């Protein structure tokens, strides 16, 4: 009874995990298959875009911080 496959869309945290794993190239085959079978492309596109913007903002902030402490 507990071994039946879930036929619902991935949760927010599962999608976030998939986006981060895909960004670093370490997505598992099981999760990738789940995403392509049950996930909505628009959700992954939006989450991927948001992740990219946050990633760029963090890198920009780190560079500004390093330059500030370097006296530049």
C-alpha positions, 0 to 999 in steps of 0.5 A: 500500500505504501509502495504505490507511486505518487501521481501528483506534482512535485512539492516546492522543495522537491522542485527547488532541489531539482533546480539547484541540482540541475544548476550544478549538474548533479541531478539524479535520474530518478528525480529527473524522471519525476520532474519530466513526468509529473512536473509543470515546465512553467514552474521549473522555468520560473523557479530556475529564473528566480534561482539564477537572479538570486545567484547573480545577486549573491555573486554581485554582493560578494564581489562588492564586499571583497572590493570594499575590504580591499580598498578599491 
